Amino acid sequence: MICLPHTCRVFILLSTVLLGAFTVPAYVHEAGQFNRSSENFGQDPVDLENVTICYNSMDSRPADVVKLAIDTCGKFGKTAHFERQSYLICPLAAPIAAEYACM
């Protein structure tokens, strides 16, 4: 690609800003959390059998994902046990789902 010096600088700056805007820290995925017809809408869970952590490997370290799962299960007096990973649950900004059982 051939471009004028000013155009190249603008393109590089814009690319850097856009790439930085898509960083997403690991978070707990709550299926149906925006479903207003759900009986549990807007309420904190009373018990938790499993937890799904959505993350992007570019933005989150494995230790951060594990800690989030341990802390989430720990709120209910349980320990997190890794079950599997999936690419079919979480959105594109954080495409990897780490699924844990809370025991």
N, CA, C and O of each residue as an XYZ file, in Angstrom:
412
protein
N       0.845     -1.171      0.000
C       0.000      0.000      0.000
C       0.889      1.233      0.000
O       1.780      1.373      0.838
N       0.643      2.095     -0.920
C       1.392      3.343     -1.018
C       0.472      4.463     -0.551
O      -0.664      4.585     -1.008
N       0.986      5.280      0.370
C       0.176      6.392      0.861
C       1.077      7.580      1.144
O       2.291      7.443      1.292
N       0.470      8.720      1.213
C       1.195      9.930      1.544
C       1.585      9.883      3.016
O       0.875      9.263      3.808
N       2.696     10.523      3.414
C       3.146     10.453      4.806
C       2.075     10.855      5.814
O       1.927     10.194      6.842
N       1.343     11.896      5.550
C       0.301     12.348      6.478
C      -0.827     11.309      6.571
O      -1.324     11.029      7.662
N      -1.224     10.749      5.444
C      -2.293      9.760      5.405
C      -1.889      8.502      6.168
O      -2.704      7.926      6.889
N      -0.651      8.077      6.016
C      -0.165      6.897      6.735
C      -0.186      7.121      8.245
O      -0.583      6.233      8.999
N       0.235      8.288      8.682
C       0.227      8.591     10.118
C      -1.195      8.555     10.677
O      -1.427      8.004     11.753
N      -2.133      9.134      9.957
C      -3.524      9.144     10.399
C      -4.060      7.714     10.450
O      -4.747      7.344     11.402
N      -3.753      6.917      9.442
C      -4.213      5.529      9.401
C      -3.637      4.729     10.573
O      -4.366      3.969     11.210
N      -2.365      4.883     10.861
C      -1.724      4.169     11.964
C      -2.309      4.615     13.302
O      -2.589      3.780     14.161
N      -2.493      5.902     13.483
C      -3.073      6.419     14.722
C      -4.500      5.915     14.914
O      -4.864      5.485     16.008
N      -5.301      5.964     13.867
C      -6.682      5.488     13.932
C      -6.738      3.986     14.225
O      -7.570      3.539     15.015
N      -5.866      3.216     13.601
C      -5.812      1.770     13.840
C      -5.454      1.471     15.286
O      -6.047      0.583     15.898
N      -4.502      2.192     15.834
C      -4.090      1.996     17.222
C      -5.225      2.315     18.185
O      -5.462      1.575     19.140
N      -5.919      3.405     17.937
C      -7.038      3.798     18.801
C      -8.164      2.765     18.728
O      -8.723      2.388     19.757
N      -8.495      2.312     17.539
C      -9.569      1.332     17.385
C      -9.222     -0.001     18.023
O     -10.075     -0.619     18.660
N      -7.990     -0.455     17.863
C      -7.590     -1.718     18.482
C      -7.609     -1.610     20.000
O      -7.975     -2.568     20.680
N      -7.228     -0.484     20.530
C      -7.242     -0.281     21.977
C      -8.647     -0.176     22.542
O      -8.862     -0.452     23.722
N      -9.598      0.217     21.720
C     -10.978      0.374     22.180
C     -11.668     -0.965     22.392
O     -12.704     -1.018     23.055
N     -11.127     -2.037     21.850
C     -11.778     -3.334     21.944
C     -11.191     -4.236     23.013
O     -11.420     -5.445     22.980
N     -10.451     -3.696     23.950
C      -9.942     -4.531     25.039
C     -11.060     -4.768     26.046
O     -11.727     -3.834     26.491
N     -11.246     -6.023     26.390
C     -12.315     -6.405     27.308
C     -11.709     -7.289     28.394
O     -11.152     -8.343     28.086
N     -11.807     -6.882     29.651
C     -11.300     -7.746     30.714
C     -12.207     -8.967     30.879
O     -13.366     -8.940     30.466
N     -11.687    -10.021     31.475
C     -12.480    -11.223     31.722
C     -13.679    -10.866     32.596
O     -13.574    -10.039     33.502
N     -14.816    -11.497     32.316
C     -16.020    -11.220     33.101
C     -16.871    -12.478     33.203
O     -16.709    -13.417     32.423
N     -17.780    -12.486     34.174
C     -18.699    -13.601     34.370
C     -19.863    -13.450     33.399
O     -20.548    -12.427     33.386
N     -20.074    -14.468     32.598
C     -21.180    -14.475     31.635
C     -22.449    -14.942     32.342
O     -22.473    -16.000     32.970
N     -23.493    -14.142     32.230
C     -24.782    -14.490     32.827
C     -25.792    -14.652     31.698
O     -26.300    -13.665     31.166
N     -26.081    -15.892     31.337
C     -27.012    -16.167     30.252
C     -28.381    -15.583     30.585
O     -28.900    -15.790     31.682
N     -28.954    -14.862     29.649
C     -30.293    -14.305     29.828
C     -30.377    -13.148     30.796
O     -31.471    -12.827     31.260
N     -29.265    -12.506     31.123
C     -29.313    -11.430     32.108
C     -30.132    -10.230     31.640
O     -30.544     -9.411     32.461
N     -30.371    -10.115     30.348
C     -31.159     -8.999     29.836
C     -32.582     -9.417     29.469
O     -33.323     -8.631     28.879
N     -32.965    -10.637     29.810
C     -34.301    -11.141     29.534
C     -35.246    -10.679     30.638
O     -35.270    -11.268     31.719
N     -36.015     -9.644     30.377
C     -36.883     -9.051     31.390
C     -38.023     -9.974     31.815
O     -38.619     -9.768     32.872
N     -38.332    -10.980     31.013
C     -39.413    -11.893     31.383
C     -38.928    -13.037     32.279
O     -39.733    -13.851     32.731
N     -37.640    -13.102     32.534
C     -37.095    -14.133     33.416
C     -37.509    -13.864     34.859
O     -37.543    -12.712     35.292
N     -37.822    -14.916     35.601
C     -38.236    -14.737     37.001
C     -37.105    -14.230     37.884
O     -37.363    -13.690     38.959
N     -35.851    -14.393     37.452
C     -34.696    -13.947     38.238
C     -34.101    -12.643     37.719
O     -33.001    -12.268     38.125
N     -34.805    -11.946     36.831
C     -34.270    -10.724     36.230
C     -33.935     -9.688     37.302
O     -34.769     -9.359     38.146
N     -32.724     -9.188     37.256
C     -32.294     -8.128     38.158
C     -32.012     -8.561     39.579
O     -31.787     -7.714     40.443
N     -32.017     -9.857     39.847
C     -31.766    -10.344     41.198
C     -30.420    -11.063     41.251
O     -29.993    -11.681     40.275
N     -29.766    -10.973     42.392
C     -28.524    -11.705     42.592
C     -28.850    -13.180     42.797
O     -29.856    -13.504     43.428
N     -28.017    -14.078     42.275
C     -28.281    -15.503     42.465
C     -28.169    -15.919     43.930
O     -27.357    -15.377     44.679
N     -28.990    -16.882     44.327
C     -28.980    -17.403     45.684
C     -27.965    -18.544     45.796
O     -27.342    -18.730     46.842
N     -27.805    -19.302     44.711
C     -26.869    -20.421     44.660
C     -26.300    -20.473     43.249
O     -26.885    -19.922     42.317
N     -25.167    -21.131     43.096
C     -24.522    -21.204     41.791
C     -23.968    -22.605     41.589
O     -23.169    -23.084     42.394
N     -24.391    -23.264     40.512
C     -23.893    -24.602     40.214
C     -22.717    -24.561     39.258
O     -21.836    -25.420     39.306
N     -22.705    -23.555     38.384
C     -21.580    -23.409     37.461
C     -21.399    -21.943     37.110
O     -22.296    -21.122     37.304
N     -20.234    -21.639     36.595
C     -19.917    -20.271     36.212
C     -19.170    -20.311     34.883
O     -18.323    -21.174     34.652
N     -19.502    -19.361     34.021
C     -18.831    -19.236     32.733
C     -18.106    -17.900     32.709
O     -18.709    -16.853     32.941
N     -16.815    -17.942     32.427
C     -15.991    -16.734     32.342
C     -15.692    -16.470     30.871
O     -15.135    -17.331     30.191
N     -16.054    -15.298     30.377
C     -15.745    -14.895     29.009
C     -14.465    -14.069     29.032
O     -14.290    -13.188     29.873
N     -13.574    -14.372     28.091
C     -12.320    -13.623     28.045
C     -11.713    -13.648     26.659
O     -12.103    -14.436     25.797
N     -10.763    -12.777     26.471
C      -9.983    -12.686     25.250
C      -8.543    -12.969     25.649
O      -8.023    -12.327     26.562
N      -7.895    -13.902     24.996
C      -6.534    -14.286     25.387
C      -5.517    -13.160     25.198
O      -4.418    -13.230     25.749
N      -5.856    -12.146     24.445
C      -4.950    -11.008     24.264
C      -5.034    -10.043     25.454
O      -4.074     -9.325     25.736
N      -6.174    -10.023     26.151
C      -6.393     -9.053     27.215
C      -6.359     -9.643     28.617
O      -6.192     -8.907     29.588
N      -6.513    -10.954     28.741
C      -6.598    -11.578     30.059
C      -5.566    -12.689     30.210
O      -5.307    -13.449     29.277
N      -4.993    -12.766     31.383
C      -4.060    -13.841     31.687
C      -4.854    -15.030     32.226
O      -5.920    -14.831     32.808
N      -4.370    -16.251     32.051
C      -5.062    -17.416     32.601
C      -5.300    -17.299     34.108
O      -6.341    -17.726     34.608
N      -4.352    -16.730     34.819
C      -4.504    -16.571     36.276
C      -5.684    -15.661     36.614
O      -6.358    -15.877     37.621
N      -5.941    -14.645     35.783
C      -7.075    -13.749     36.013
C      -8.404    -14.486     35.833
O      -9.351    -14.268     36.589
N      -8.463    -15.353     34.831
C      -9.679    -16.114     34.557
C      -9.958    -17.078     35.705
O     -11.088    -17.175     36.184
N      -8.921    -17.788     36.141
C      -9.069    -18.744     37.247
C      -9.477    -18.021     38.526
O     -10.356    -18.493     39.247
N      -8.854    -16.890     38.814
C      -9.179    -16.137     40.025
C     -10.630    -15.672     40.008
O     -11.311    -15.732     41.032
N     -11.104    -15.215     38.869
C     -12.487    -14.772     38.761
C     -13.453    -15.932     39.015
O     -14.473    -15.756     39.682
N     -13.140    -17.098     38.493
C     -13.988    -18.274     38.726
C     -13.955    -18.677     40.195
O     -14.997    -18.979     40.777
N     -12.775    -18.686     40.797
C     -12.644    -19.040     42.222
C     -13.413    -18.051     43.094
O     -14.129    -18.453     44.012
N     -13.263    -16.766     42.809
C     -13.960    -15.739     43.592
C     -15.475    -15.835     43.440
O     -16.210    -15.661     44.412
N     -15.941    -16.110     42.230
C     -17.383    -16.191     41.986
C     -17.986    -17.393     42.701
O     -19.014    -17.265     43.366
N     -17.362    -18.553     42.571
C     -17.866    -19.743     43.274
C     -17.702    -19.579     44.783
O     -18.528    -20.065     45.555
N     -16.639    -18.896     45.204
C     -16.371    -18.689     46.615
C     -17.440    -17.876     47.321
O     -17.610    -18.021     48.532
N     -18.165    -17.025     46.609
C     -19.248    -16.243     47.201
C     -20.351    -17.141     47.756
O     -21.140    -16.724     48.605
N     -20.392    -18.372     47.266
C     -21.422    -19.320     47.694
C     -20.820    -20.477     48.499
O     -21.458    -21.513     48.684
N     -19.589    -20.286     48.973
C     -18.926    -21.303     49.775
C     -18.517    -22.529     48.980
O     -18.428    -23.626     49.531
N     -18.267    -22.351     47.686
C     -17.918    -23.470     46.819
C     -16.560    -23.231     46.166
O     -16.039    -22.116     46.180
N     -15.995    -24.294     45.597
C     -14.737    -24.180     44.872
C     -14.995    -24.395     43.385
O     -15.904    -25.131     43.001
N     -14.190    -23.750     42.564
C     -14.345    -23.835     41.111
C     -13.506    -24.980     40.561
O     -12.334    -25.127     40.908
N     -14.115    -25.787     39.703
C     -13.435    -26.896     39.033
C     -13.632    -26.728     37.527
O     -14.760    -26.703     37.035
N     -12.518    -26.616     36.807
C     -12.585    -26.403     35.357
C     -13.247    -27.596     34.675
O     -12.947    -28.750     34.981
N     -14.162    -27.292     33.733
C     -14.829    -28.341     32.963
C     -14.424    -28.335     31.501
O     -14.022    -29.367     30.964
N     -14.527    -27.173     30.846
C     -14.209    -27.116     29.412
C     -14.129    -25.661     28.934
O     -14.489    -24.723     29.645
N     -13.642    -25.521     27.702
C     -13.641    -24.234     27.016
C     -14.570    -24.333     25.821
O     -14.771    -25.415     25.269
N     -15.133    -23.206     25.425
C     -16.027    -23.175     24.282
C     -15.866    -21.843     23.555
O     -15.513    -20.827     24.153
N     -16.131    -21.874     22.263
C     -16.135    -20.651     21.462
C     -17.545    -20.323     20.979
O     -17.708    -19.511     20.068
N     -18.566    -20.940     21.573
C     -19.937    -20.785     21.103
C     -20.830    -19.999     22.051
O     -22.016    -19.832     21.768
N     -20.298    -19.513     23.166
C     -21.139    -18.880     24.194
C     -20.951    -17.366     24.248
O     -21.929    -16.619     24.261
N     -19.727    -16.923     24.278
C     -19.407    -15.508     24.528
C     -19.376    -14.682     23.241
O     -19.234    -15.234     22.150
N     -19.510    -13.349     23.371
C     -19.475    -12.467     22.197
C     -18.070    -12.343     21.612
O     -17.093    -12.772     22.227
N     -17.978    -11.764     20.443
C     -16.732    -11.687     19.694
C     -15.630    -10.915     20.413
O     -14.456    -11.237     20.235
N     -15.962     -9.919     21.208
C     -14.942     -9.130     21.912
C     -14.214     -9.951     22.963
O     -13.059     -9.665     23.278
N     -14.867    -10.960     23.506
C     -14.265    -11.881     24.488
C     -14.745    -13.282     24.113
O     -15.618    -13.829     24.788
N     -14.192    -13.877     23.048
C     -14.791    -15.066     22.441
C     -14.593    -16.401     23.156
O     -15.258    -17.381     22.817
N     -13.704    -16.458     24.125
C     -13.421    -17.732     24.780
C     -14.230    -17.843     26.067
O     -14.210    -16.943     26.907
N     -14.940    -18.955     26.210
C     -15.709    -19.225     27.426
C     -15.021    -20.337     28.198
O     -14.851    -21.444     27.687
N     -14.624    -20.040     29.432
C     -14.076    -21.049     30.322
C     -15.202    -21.430     31.271
O     -15.693    -20.597     32.032
N     -15.609    -22.698     31.220
C     -16.737    -23.149     32.029
C     -16.222    -23.918     33.245
O     -15.397    -24.823     33.127
N     -16.729    -23.534     34.413
C     -16.339    -24.128     35.690
C     -17.580    -24.639     36.418
O     -18.655    -24.045     36.334
N     -17.412    -25.744     37.130
C     -18.461    -26.231     38.030
C     -18.154    -25.701     39.416
O     -17.001    -25.725     39.848
N     -19.172    -25.221     40.119
C     -19.001    -24.756     41.492
C     -19.419    -25.913     42.416
O     -20.593    -26.278     42.470
N     -18.458    -26.477     43.131
C     -18.739    -27.635     44.001
C     -18.444    -27.312     45.448
O     -18.620    -28.163     46.319
